[in-house]
């Protein structure tokens, strides 16, 4: 493992974080908020990051597979820890709550311990939104450029799916891919901001919601979330959540004229079906007195928000019929497409899992025939299929253990399990005590730390964290 290179990368990460912590200073200056929390936070990040970045000189510039695991996991932990400083120094949150809020931001989860969001300083609201936007882009680059090289749970397929050439090493071509993705991400964010202002949002609200919608994060500037804004704003956010939950390599293909490849994408078909079918079912449940634009909007918004793991809300779905709540609970598991800013299990794994199940059942009646799992016209290796199966198992086991921790503190089953699934799926709201009108402030510190761990595990595709917790990983 190249320790010096890893330290240098993490040092520059803290320097970059310090620079970005200066951004809320602009908002604080405009609205007359205190500057000290952001100036101090940035200074601390510089003090810790700059000496390491400048003094550590790795002789070997090659990054190996183990370095990839360590740097990625450490990057999210460091960002969450140092990103908690503005909350802590502003006096709005204690140590554990500040860390929880920061983790929810960088993992684009959207769960919050804040109970009076409308009263927060504008600089702090801007920082909340910015953490989600940074985490959203970070996970796109991580998923498309790094995961295929680490062999995480079936993501090896991205070797043929990314918008630029990727080999078995981290090369400058990875940087080319990242730059293209950044341009798409920034362009969509600007488009979302302009669109939201045209729908009547203030400039500040439009900026914050554009940042969190494209990150599928869900942090809002209002206690009532997107329900505080008009129908036009809500439909605009639905559109951009849908785009953000789509594999960004498909955006690139569309921009480069490869429309046919986009239209034929099986994962895209599953993703759109996972949005359309539940929306129609919930609309049917809500339309007992007739169909209206308001009901169509409520059903569509909540399904898109949950499936893309954004977590915005416009309606209290806990007041819906039981079947509607049942659907919402199960949608916490799905997630958007791989290579998007969305969390969850991901549509790609469901597509591969369903194909593997069909193949297995077919083999039971044709034991001597040879038939394998195929995706996009290519045979899928047994290694990839087993990786997907193990991912499902690990995901459910971790969620189950987290749910047990929550229930150990006296919470009911619905609250416990939905808190666990919404954390590992990076969704935000769930059911019970963590519903769309609730918050996570009532949980004890151990539960908040457990859920914070789940958020990071889910954001980093489970195995990235599990691998570095394995003792053999650290042995030469």
Secondary structure, 3 states (H helix, E strand, C coil): CCHHHHHHHHHHHHHHHHHHCCHHHHHHHHHCCCCHHHHHHHHHHHHHHHHHHHHCCCCCCCCCHHHHHHHHHHHHHHHHHHHCHHHHHCCCCCHHHHHHHHHHHHCCCCCCCCCCHHHCCHHHHHHHHHHHHHHHHHHHHHHHHHHHHHCCCCHHHHHHCCCCCCCCCCCHHHHHHHHHHHHHHHHHHHHHHHHHHHCCCCHHHHHHHHHHHHCCCCCCCCCCHHHHCCHHHHHHHHHHHHHHCCCHHHHHHHHCCCHHHHHCCHHHHHHHHHHHHHHHHHHHHHHHHCCCHHHHHHHHHHHHHHHCCCCCCCCCHHHCCHHHHHHHHHHCCCCCCCCCCCCCCCHHHHHHHHHHHHHHHHHHHCCCCCCCCEECCEECCHHHHHHHHHHHHHHHHHHHHHHHHHHHCCCCHHHHHHHHHHHHCCCCCCCHHHCCCCCCCCCCHHHHHHHHHHHHHHHCCCHHHHHHHCHHHHCC
